[in-house]
Amino acid sequence: MSLFIQAYEDVEISNWSFSRSYLENPPPYPLSYHIYFVYGIDNSPLNFFLEFTKADGDFEVPIFQLGVSGHYIELEGDAESLEFASTFPSFGILATWPVLYQRYIF
């Protein structure tokens, strides 16, 4: 699973619960922060916080975008995927990787 965090131009991410070193050494513009994590047996919710600052103090407008992606392995796939998989030779190995992406604007 991945989180993509992109503050708008006049907004700074001032603190968060992820690695502080990543916050202090951000990816080059226009890339967003990318937080990648993997679940095993424990599938409890991911708990985290983000803090933002703005020079003008106006928080009545959108301040950042949060993209959330999830990918799942070991699923057979839908009918179209199964039909496509049937066109490969028997010596081939197929691995499905269905994905979900949601973008939220806060």
C-alpha positions as CSV (number, residue, x, y, z in Angstrom):
1,M,0.0,0.0,0.0
2,S,1.2,3.5,-0.7
3,L,0.4,7.0,0.4
4,F,1.2,10.0,-1.9
5,I,1.2,13.3,0.0
6,Q,1.4,16.6,-2.0
7,A,1.0,19.9,-0.2
8,Y,-0.1,22.8,-2.3
9,E,2.5,25.5,-3.3
10,D,1.9,27.8,-0.3
11,V,1.7,25.0,2.2
12,E,4.4,23.3,4.2
13,I,4.2,20.0,5.9
14,S,5.6,21.0,9.3
15,N,5.4,17.6,11.1
16,W,4.2,14.1,10.7
17,S,4.4,10.7,12.3
18,F,6.6,9.2,9.5
19,S,10.4,9.4,9.4
20,R,11.5,12.9,10.2
21,S,14.5,12.6,7.9
22,Y,12.3,12.1,4.9
23,L,10.4,15.3,5.8
24,E,13.7,17.2,6.2
25,N,15.0,15.9,2.8
26,P,11.9,16.1,0.6
27,P,11.8,14.7,-3.0
28,P,12.5,17.2,-5.7
29,Y,9.6,19.3,-7.0
30,P,7.1,18.3,-8.5
31,L,7.3,14.8,-6.9
32,S,5.1,14.1,-3.9
33,Y,6.1,12.3,-0.7
34,H,5.7,8.6,-1.2
35,I,5.1,6.4,1.9
36,Y,5.1,2.7,1.1
37,F,4.1,0.1,3.6
38,V,3.3,-3.6,3.5
39,Y,0.9,-5.7,5.5
40,G,1.4,-9.2,6.6
41,I,-0.7,-11.1,9.1
42,D,-1.5,-7.9,11.0
43,N,-3.9,-5.8,8.9
44,S,-4.8,-3.2,11.5
45,P,-5.4,0.3,10.3
46,L,-2.5,2.6,9.6
47,N,-2.5,5.4,12.1
48,F,-0.6,8.5,11.3
49,F,-0.8,12.3,11.5
50,L,0.2,15.3,9.3
51,E,0.6,18.9,10.4
52,F,0.6,21.8,8.0
53,T,1.6,25.5,8.1
54,K,0.7,28.3,5.8
55,A,2.2,31.8,5.8
56,D,-1.2,33.4,5.3
57,G,-2.9,31.2,7.9
58,D,-5.9,30.6,5.6
59,F,-7.0,27.0,6.1
60,E,-10.5,27.5,4.5
61,V,-9.1,26.4,1.1
62,P,-7.6,23.0,0.0
63,I,-4.1,22.6,1.4
64,F,-3.0,19.1,0.2
65,Q,-3.8,16.0,-1.8
66,L,-3.6,12.5,-0.5
67,G,-3.3,9.6,-2.9
68,V,-3.9,6.1,-1.5
69,S,-3.1,3.1,-3.5
70,G,-3.6,-0.5,-2.7
71,H,-2.4,-3.6,-4.5
72,Y,-3.3,-7.1,-3.9
73,I,-1.6,-10.3,-4.9
74,E,-2.8,-13.9,-5.2
75,L,-6.1,-13.0,-6.7
76,E,-7.3,-14.7,-9.9
77,G,-8.7,-11.5,-11.4
78,D,-11.9,-10.7,-13.2
79,A,-13.2,-12.5,-16.4
80,E,-11.2,-10.3,-18.7
81,S,-8.0,-11.1,-16.8
82,L,-8.7,-14.8,-16.8
83,E,-9.3,-14.7,-20.6
84,F,-6.1,-12.8,-21.2
85,A,-4.2,-15.3,-18.9
86,S,-5.5,-18.2,-20.9
87,T,-3.6,-16.9,-24.0
88,F,-0.2,-17.6,-22.4
89,P,1.7,-20.8,-22.9
90,S,1.7,-23.4,-20.1
91,F,5.3,-22.8,-19.3
92,G,4.6,-19.2,-18.5
93,I,4.0,-17.9,-15.0
94,L,1.5,-15.1,-14.5
95,A,1.2,-13.0,-11.4
96,T,-1.8,-10.7,-11.1
97,W,-1.5,-7.4,-9.3
98,P,-4.9,-5.7,-9.1
99,V,-4.6,-2.1,-8.0
100,L,-6.9,0.6,-6.5
101,Y,-6.0,4.3,-6.4
102,Q,-8.1,7.0,-4.6
103,R,-7.2,10.7,-4.5
104,Y,-8.5,13.0,-1.7
105,I,-8.2,16.7,-1.5
106,F,-8.2,18.3,1.9
